[in-house]
Amino acid sequence: MISVIIPIYKGNKYIKSQIKQIESAAKKCSEQIEVLFINDFPNEPMDKNEKSDVVGIRYVEMGCHKGIHGARIYGIEKSAGEDILMLDQDDEIYCDYFRIQLQGMENADASVCASIEGDREYYIGERSIDKIDDPEIFLGWGNTIISPGQVLIKRDAISEVWLNNPMSNNGADDWLLWICLFKSGRTIIKKKNILFRHNLHSDNTSSHNIEMGLSGQEMISVIAREQVLDVNEFERLSNTVLRIGRWRLSIAINTEKKVRLLSELIKRKHFGVSIFALLKRDSVKKLAIYGAGEIGQIIHYILEDEGYDVVSFIDRNADSLHQGVKAFLPEEYDFCVDAVIISLISDEEEAEEVIGALSSVRTYRISDIMFSM
């Protein structure tokens, strides 16, 4: 039996879609499957009306808020399956998930699949799924498994250290799980099939990044207390957590800048202010946008609404975009446009250098355009 553990936090709206996608995947494998929805927000009772003729459904009330790690542990304790899948409430699995993940599991402790994060394929370039079973990566680089939803794991491979030390800060409990998995000599098999999508939402704010940093520090405390690693391994991991914590702090700062910029763009659009009058003054008609993220998408919409011809996006991750965005890698773009708008809120100078090395086309920073008004 496979037990699917899904903590629910103010997430009743996800229950129906979760059941539907798990049913679709269950129909393609012979294993019996149970789904446990664990309520981690007791002030809001779960909607228990959804039923299934394909998989078993259990609604579990904890009675108090435990955080995602505590809710996962509670769900595992209440489950009956030999294999465990832990999903976030808004995660997506594809219809072949169980069928492919189960292949070879008789000789392994866990099966890890390729994935999409947001709208981008995660394992590309140097970030290869071939390296995902290298313990040194998890000590010296970071957590290369973006979510437990990528992993079908045997119940008896879940470490007692992980089960006995629920973390109060969300974010790094799965990193702890994988380190314990490797240190106990367990084996994983890798599936290059994309079977999972981890969705990104507005909760990826500065406060979220700060909590992730705190979660990393909490993980270090657990590992030290339980003596999971030797001295050299612990030092490498501590340095990695510190480096990632600094990076997350910079992300938090940039997130605040992004929110202010998006708010200003939308506000000026709402009040009918021509945001890109500067382009008209410079006789710019045909454009490309550097950066296909959220800001770039909104700039695209506003430019087209103001009558500009937006030819394409330029993005270093063009090969991995999964939302039908027409985008090119910088080195593959012909720059047959009047100008390029840089939609980044950091690393603008680096973007200008990249473009300048390839073309003499005029560039505008979105921050400069906003401040020039």
KAWOFEN-V420223 format. One record per pair of residues at least 24 apart in sequence whose ideal C-beta (glycine too) atoms are under 8 Angstrom apart, sorted by the first residue. I is the first residue (numbers start at 1). GAP is how many residues later the second one is. If there is no record, write none. Layout:
I_GAP + I_GAP
This chain:
1_30 + 1_31 + 1_32 + 1_33 + 1_79 + 1_80 + 1_81 + 1_82 + 2_29 + 2_30 + 2_31 + 2_32 + 2_79 + 2_80 + 2_81 + 2_82 + 2_83 + 2_96 + 2_150 + 3_30 + 3_31 + 3_33 + 3_72 + 3_73 + 3_76 + 3_77 + 3_78 + 3_80 + 3_81 + 3_82 + 3_152 + 4_29 + 4_30 + 4_31 + 4_32 + 4_51 + 4_81 + 4_82 + 4_83 + 5_31 + 5_33 + 5_66 + 5_67 + 5_70 + 5_71 + 5_74 + 5_79 + 5_80 + 5_81 + 5_82 + 6_29 + 6_30 + 6_31 + 6_32 + 6_69 + 6_80 + 6_81 + 6_82 + 6_83 + 7_31 + 7_33 + 7_61 + 7_64 + 7_65 + 7_68 + 7_81 + 7_82 + 8_29 + 8_30 + 8_31 + 8_32 + 8_33 + 8_38 + 8_81 + 9_31 + 9_32 + 9_59 + 9_62 + 9_80 + 10_31 + 10_34 + 11_30 + 11_78 + 11_79 + 12_32 + 12_34 + 12_35 + 14_75 + 14_76 + 15_31 + 15_32 + 15_35 + 16_34 + 18_69 + 18_71 + 19_31 + 19_33 + 19_36 + 19_38 + 21_71 + 21_72 + 21_74 + 22_33 + 22_71 + 23_29 + 23_31 + 23_32 + 24_71 + 25_68 + 25_69 + 25_70 + 25_71 + 25_72 + 25_73 + 25_74 + 26_28 + 26_29 + 26_72 + 27_27 + 27_68 + 28_67 + 28_68 + 28_70 + 28_71 + 29_69 + 29_70 + 29_73 + 31_52 + 31_67 + 31_71 + 32_24 + 33_48 + 33_65 + 34_24 + 34_45 + 34_46 + 34_47 + 36_24 + 36_39 + 36_42 + 36_43 + 38_24 + 38_33 + 38_34 + 38_36 + 38_37 + 38_40 + 40_25 + 40_26 + 40_27 + 40_28 + 40_30 + 40_31 + 41_24 + 66_100 + 67_99 + 67_100 + 67_101 + 67_102 + 67_103 + 68_102 + 68_105 + 69_97 + 69_98 + 69_101 + 69_104 + 70_96 + 72_76 + 72_101 + 73_89 + 73_90 + 73_93 + 76_79 + 76_82 + 76_87 + 81_74 + 82_72 + 82_73 + 83_69 + 83_70 + 83_71 + 83_72 + 84_68 + 84_69 + 84_70 + 84_71 + 84_74 + 85_63 + 85_64 + 85_66 + 85_67 + 85_68 + 86_62 + 86_63 + 86_65 + 86_88 + 87_61 + 87_62 + 88_59 + 88_61 + 88_110 + 90_109 + 90_111 + 91_56 + 91_58 + 91_105 + 91_106 + 91_107 + 91_108 + 92_104 + 92_105 + 92_107 + 93_56 + 93_102 + 93_103 + 94_100 + 94_101 + 94_102 + 94_103 + 96_97 + 96_99 + 97_98 + 97_99 + 98_54 + 100_91 + 100_93 + 100_95 + 101_51 + 101_90 + 101_94 + 102_50 + 103_88 + 104_85 + 105_47 + 105_49 + 105_84 + 107_80 + 107_82 + 108_79 + 108_80 + 108_81 + 109_44 + 109_45 + 109_48 + 109_72 + 109_77 + 109_78 + 109_79 + 110_41 + 110_42 + 110_43 + 110_44 + 110_47 + 110_71 + 110_76 + 110_77 + 110_78 + 110_79 + 111_40 + 111_41 + 111_42 + 111_77 + 111_78 + 111_79 + 111_80 + 112_33 + 112_38 + 112_39 + 112_76 + 112_77 + 112_78 + 112_79 + 113_37 + 113_38 + 113_78 + 113_80 + 113_81 + 113_82 + 113_83 + 114_36 + 114_77 + 114_78 + 114_79 + 114_80 + 114_81 + 114_82 + 115_31 + 115_32 + 115_34 + 115_35 + 115_79 + 115_80 + 115_81 + 115_82 + 115_83 + 116_78 + 116_80 + 116_81 + 116_82 + 116_206 + 117_29 + 117_80 + 117_81 + 117_83 + 118_80 + 118_81 + 118_82 + 119_202 + 119_203 + 119_204 + 119_206 + 120_197 + 120_200 + 120_201 + 120_202 + 121_73 + 121_198 + 121_199 + 121_201 + 122_24 + 122_76 + 122_198 + 124_193 + 124_195 + 124_196 + 129_61 + 129_63 + 130_60 + 132_56 + 132_58 + 133_54 + 133_55 + 133_57 + 135_44 + 135_47 + 135_48 + 138_37 + 138_40 + 138_41 + 138_44 + 138_99 + 139_40 + 139_90 + 139_94 + 139_97 + 139_98 + 139_101 + 140_96 + 140_100 + 141_99 + 142_33 + 142_98 + 142_102 + 143_29 + 143_31 + 143_32 + 143_35 + 145_29 + 145_33 + 146_52 + 147_27 + 147_49 + 147_51 + 148_26 + 148_29 + 149_47 + 149_49 + 150_45 + 150_46 + 150_48 + 151_37 + 153_28 + 157_24 + 157_27 + 157_29 + 159_25 + 161_61 + 161_65 + 161_67 + 165_57 + 165_60 + 165_61 + 167_48 + 167_51 + 167_52 + 167_55 + 168_50 + 169_42 + 169_43 + 169_45 + 169_46 + 169_49 + 170_41 + 170_42 + 170_45 + 171_40 + 171_41 + 171_43 + 171_44 + 171_45 + 172_40 + 172_43 + 172_44 + 172_46 + 172_47 + 173_42 + 173_46 + 175_41 + 175_44 + 176_43 + 176_46 + 176_47 + 179_44 + 179_49 + 179_50 + 179_58 + 180_48 + 183_45 + 183_46 + 204_51 + 205_47 + 205_50 + 205_54 + 206_45 + 206_46 + 206_47 + 206_49 + 206_50 + 207_45 + 209_39 + 209_40 + 209_42 + 209_43 + 209_46 + 210_38 + 210_39 + 210_42 + 212_36 + 213_31 + 213_32 + 213_35 + 213_36 + 216_25 + 216_28 + 216_29 + 217_24 + 217_28 + 250_96 + 254_91 + 254_92 + 257_88 + 257_89 + 258_36 + 258_37 + 258_87 + 261_34 + 261_84 + 261_105 + 261_106 + 261_109 + 262_32 + 262_33 + 262_36 + 264_106 + 265_30 + 265_33 + 265_34 + 265_37 + 265_105 + 266_32 + 268_105 + 269_33 + 269_36 + 273_100 + 274_32 + 275_27 + 275_31 + 275_94 + 275_95 + 275_98 + 276_26 + 276_27 + 276_30 + 276_32 + 276_93 + 277_96 + 278_86 + 278_91 + 278_94 + 278_95 + 279_29 + 279_60 + 279_85 + 282_57 + 282_80 + 283_55 + 284_24 + 284_54 + 284_55 + 284_78 + 285_24 + 285_53 + 286_25 + 286_50 + 286_51 + 286_52 + 287_24 + 287_50 + 287_51 + 287_52 + 287_53 + 287_54 + 288_24 + 288_25 + 288_26 + 288_45 + 288_47 + 288_49 + 288_51 + 288_52 + 288_53 + 289_24 + 289_25 + 289_51 + 289_52 + 289_54 + 290_24 + 290_25 + 290_40 + 290_50 + 290_51 + 290_52 + 290_53 + 290_54 + 290_61 + 290_65 + 290_73 + 291_24 + 291_51 + 291_52 + 291_53 + 291_60 + 292_25 + 292_26 + 292_29 + 292_33 + 292_35 + 293_50 + 295_48 + 295_49 + 295_50 + 295_71 + 296_47 + 297_28 + 299_42 + 299_44 + 299_67 + 303_38 + 311_25 + 311_26 + 314_26 + 314_41 + 330_24 + 330_25 + 330_28 + 331_27 + 333_25 + 335_24 + 335_26 + 337_24 + 338_24 + 339_24 + 339_25 + 340_24 + 341_24 + 341_25 + 341_28 + 342_24
